[in-house]
Amino acid sequence: MMKAILLARQSQVLTVTSPADAERYLATDYLRVIPRSQGRGKNAKRMRSLRQQRRADGWLVLDFWLPPDQAIAVKAALLPNETYAELLIRLVRKQSDL
């Protein structure tokens, strides 16, 4: 069995496995599609491994959006050379001491 070939035209994508079918579709208005690799960069495998290891170690990823006025307040609370993670930990510890 041959490897599947992806063909596309406008908003339609076909997967064909026969070379004859592929040639027939390519003779019309279909174009061959080269799929992107799942790992986009040369370090993708290493980064996936690192993420899996961190999850296994209990790390937590936090992504959140702040309105502009709150973002300004957060930036103002940063100490020199302090990261946002360090700021968050410092404020949580300060709150728990109260």
C-alpha positions in Angstrom: 0.0 0.0 0.0 1.4 3.4 -0.9 1.5 6.4 1.3 -1.6 8.6 1.2 -1.4 11.8 -0.9 -3.3 14.9 0.1 -4.9 16.9 -2.7 -6.8 20.2 -2.3 -8.9 22.6 -4.3 -10.3 25.7 -2.9 -12.0 24.5 0.3 -11.9 20.7 -0.4 -9.2 18.3 0.6 -9.0 14.7 -0.6 -6.8 11.9 0.5 -6.0 9.4 -2.2 -3.8 6.3 -2.0 -3.8 5.3 -5.7 -1.1 6.9 -8.0 -3.6 6.7 -10.9 -6.3 8.6 -8.9 -3.7 11.2 -7.8 -2.7 11.8 -11.4 -6.3 12.1 -12.5 -7.1 14.7 -9.8 -3.9 16.6 -10.5 -4.9 16.9 -14.1 -7.9 18.9 -13.0 -7.8 21.8 -10.7 -6.5 20.0 -7.6 -3.1 20.7 -6.1 -0.9 18.5 -4.1 -0.8 19.5 -0.4 2.4 19.1 1.6 1.3 18.7 5.2 3.3 20.5 7.9 5.1 18.3 10.3 3.5 18.1 13.8 6.6 19.4 15.4 7.2 22.8 13.8 10.8 23.4 14.8 14.0 21.5 15.1 13.7 21.4 18.9 10.1 20.3 18.9 10.9 16.8 20.2 13.0 18.1 23.0 10.4 20.7 24.0 7.6 18.0 24.0 9.7 15.9 26.2 10.4 18.8 28.5 6.7 19.6 28.8 5.8 16.0 29.5 8.5 15.8 32.2 7.4 19.1 33.8 3.8 17.9 33.9 4.9 14.6 35.5 6.9 16.7 38.1 3.7 18.6 39.0 4.5 21.9 37.2 1.5 24.1 36.4 1.2 26.3 33.3 -0.9 29.5 33.8 -1.9 31.8 31.0 -4.2 34.7 31.7 -5.1 38.1 30.2 -5.3 41.3 32.2 -7.0 44.5 31.2 -4.6 47.4 30.5 -5.2 49.1 33.8 -4.5 45.9 35.8 -1.5 45.1 33.6 0.0 48.6 34.5 -0.6 47.9 38.2 1.1 44.5 38.0 4.1 46.0 36.2 4.3 48.7 38.8 4.4 46.0 41.6 7.4 44.3 40.0 10.7 44.8 41.9 13.9 45.3 39.8 14.9 42.1 38.0 11.9 40.2 39.3 9.9 37.9 37.1 6.2 37.7 37.0 6.3 34.2 38.6 8.5 35.6 41.5 6.1 38.5 41.9 3.1 36.1 42.1 4.9 34.0 44.8 5.9 37.1 46.7 2.4 38.4 46.8 0.9 35.1 47.7 3.4 34.7 50.6 2.7 38.2 51.8 -1.1 37.6 51.7 -0.7 34.3 53.7 1.3 36.1 56.4 -1.6 38.4 57.2 
